[in-house]
Structure formats: structure tokens, C-alpha cells
């Protein structure tokens, strides 16, 4: 169980405005605000779930940061996969320990942290990233929150050029993931899953067309995740005025052995829209 100590992270929230701050605890350092200062030592003494006070008497709730606290509050140069989507990727991709997982498009490393959590110190996560600056930033943030990860390696290379080895799962956050489909014949195990994160529906359509045309993918699904917060305060019960709407489309597919050609095989029926109920 992680705890707040010198060298660790802490997440503090003021009681006046509810503003959140992500801090690294250091000896002899003070956290200064418009409401006064708090010595880092006092934040550590408060502990996870405790309260620390400025010298002006303003209270700050103290927590050890969760994954969501961390990735939503880091200063970033690259777009991240939001927690609502990373959770869906983990679950729809059935990602868990002892698997070999390939990730490409590491960005700030938020998805990498989620994948390492899912693997639980087992298996292997390999990240391909074409930009060295992104790879270095991601490695720093992963180390800051997750710590040492002997089962994680980052390679400066393009997955469009090929995949070294064979993986159980592939997770892609790339503008043109359809260029990777041709490499999945040898790069993804039969029965393995690929999950892709794409901002626009045109990208999603192009990817799905390539997955179908490849002949080695079935169980293809396209979906998006919306998070709708609710306000519950006494007799005031209503949806919040804002929601986490579209961030990206998620496309999941499963690798299969190509269907053998059979004589007199029944033709597959074309998809048809569900019949709408007739009006009375």
C-alpha cells in the first residue's frame, strides 16, 4: 500500500475553492498558496485522508493520488487517453497478468501506467514510440507514479514498419492504425485482441474496413464511452451541467485463423437494420 512520505506524491484539496494540487513531498519545502503555506512535513503527518492546515488556518484535505488524480493533473505536452477510455480498453481488451502486450503511441505514458497496473508486475509490456522526446517524457511520468517496472520496455521505432515478436494483445493510439493490420498475421497470436483509440469516425471506418478485408479478424466492435456525472445534494438531484462526452472511438477486434474456402458454403446474409415498431 503506497503511503505519503518524503519522495512520494501527495494530492491536496483546499476547503475554500476545492482546487486540487499534485505535489512531490520534499524535506524542508513548503507548499505556498494564497491562503498561506503548509510545510510538506505537516502534509506527511496528516497522512492519506487526513487534514493539514496553513498557518492562516485554512484546511487542505490530503490524499495519496489515485491513477485518475495523477494523469488528469500532470503537466503534459501530449494528449492522454482519459481514464474512462483506458478502463474500457483494459476490460474490452481482457488485459491481465502473464500476457505479452504491445502498445504503440505512448504519448505521456498514461495508458502505459494503466496497462502496467492491469499486468500486476507480470507478463511484458512493450511500447513503440516514434518520437524520442515523447518516450523520455513518458518514462519520467511512469517512473514518478508507478515506480520501477522491470516488465516494461520502450523502443524508439514505428509500428508501421513491423512488429518484432508475437503478442497476446495490441493497443494502438495512432492516427493510421490500419497500417498495422498487415503485421498482425505474425505479430498477434490467434485469438489475441487488438484495441485502437481513434478520435474521428472516418478513421474508425477506415480501420474497420481494413480489419474486415484482412480476413484474420472477427468480433469487430466500435464504441465510445460517455461519463455523465450527477449532483446529489439533499433534495437537489440532477445531472451535472457538464459531461465527459466524446473523446475517441474504441475499436476492438479478435485475431482468427482464416476461414477455409468450402464448396457450396452458405452465403452470409447482409446486415439489415432492425425493424422499427409500427405506429398504432
PyMOL commands that set and color helices and strands:
alter all, ss='L'
color gray80, all
select helices_A, chain A and resi 40-46+67-71+83-92+110-119+132-145+159-161+177-187+201-214
alter helices_A, ss='H'
color red, helices_A
select strands_A, chain A and resi 9-14+20-24+30-33+36-39+51-53+59-63+100-104+124-129+152-156+167-172+188-198+217-223+230-233+236-239+249-255
alter strands_A, ss='S'
color yellow, strands_A
deselect
rebuild
show_as cartoon
